[in-house]
Amino acid sequence: MSAVGAGASTGHVLVADGDASSRERRQTQLSAAGYRVSVARTGFEAIVKASCHVPDLILIDDSISDIEPAETGRLITTCPVTAHIPIVRVAAGKKVPPRVFAWLRRLVG
């Protein structure tokens, strides 16, 4: 993939967040920085979307409720299709941490 801002394609981030306003805020923040964003409302949805879309990075918020965030991450890392995808747990309601943008630049740059 190309570096962000280089024109062609950008990194793809899956945001798993049980809170609608937080999910939308993160999606807007990442999209504004030039990343493609998929969203999941539950742990199960995150597992399915990770397997189908194979994003470059997954953000899992502590607010997902059907499957514990740690278990969601464990299940994603045990699947051969998604085992290579970095997962970042984020505190409920917080903005996307600056370290995530730095990591994404390294992944897709």
N, C-alpha and C positions, 0 to 999 in steps of 0.2 A: 504494500500500500504506500501511497505517497505521503509526504509530510503534510500536515495541516497547512492550508493556505497555498499549497503548491498547485492547486487547480483540480486535479482528478478526484480520486477518492480520499476519504478521511477515515479515521478510526471509528469503530462501532462500539458503543457502550450499552450494556443492558442494565437498567436501573430497576431493582426489585424493592418496592416500597409500598407498605400497606396504607400510608396516609396520602390521600389524593392531592392535597395542597403541596406537601413536601415533594411528592413524585413530580408534579408539574413544575415546581421551582427548579428541581435538579435537571429535568429535561430541558427547560428553557436555558439554564446556565450552560449545559453541555452543548446544546444546539448552537447557542450564540458563539461558542468557541470553535465551531466548525465540525463538531462530531455528529455522526448519525446516532440516534438514540432509539432504543426499544424499551418499552416499559412492561413491568409485571407487577401485579397487585398482590400476589401470593408466592409462597415458596414453590408450590407445585407449578405455577405458571412460569416462574423463573427457570426451573429445571427444563421444562418443555421448550421454552423460547431459546435457552442456551443451546440445547441440542439441535434445534431447527436453524437458528440464525448464526451460531458460532461467533459471538462477538469477540472483540479484542480484550475487553475488560468487563467485569461484572461488579456492580455496586450493590451490596445487600444491606438494606436498612434494618435496624433492630425492630422495626414495627411490623414486619410481616408476621402473620399469626397462625397460619394453618400448619406450617412446619417451622420449627425453630430455625433461626438464621444460621446457626452453626451446622445443623443437620442439613439444611439446604446446600450450604457450601460443600459439605462432605459428600453429598450425593452427586453434585456437579463434578467434583474432582475424581470420583470413582468411575465415571463414564469415560471410555476411551476417546469419544468424540470431543469431550469438553475438558478433559483432565489438564490440558495445557493452559487454559484460560485463567489469568490472574483474577482473584476475587478480593475485593476490599469491603470490609464491614464498616458501616458508618453509623454514627449515633442518630437516633430518631430526630428528625426535624432539622438537622444541621445542613449547611451548604456543602457542596462538593469540596472536599479539602484540596488546597493548592498542590499537595503531593500527588494527587490523582492526575492533575493536568500534566505535571512533570513526567509521570510514569507513562501517560498516554503519548506524549511527544516522543519518548524513547521507543515505545512499542510500534508506532506507525511512522516514525521519522526516518 
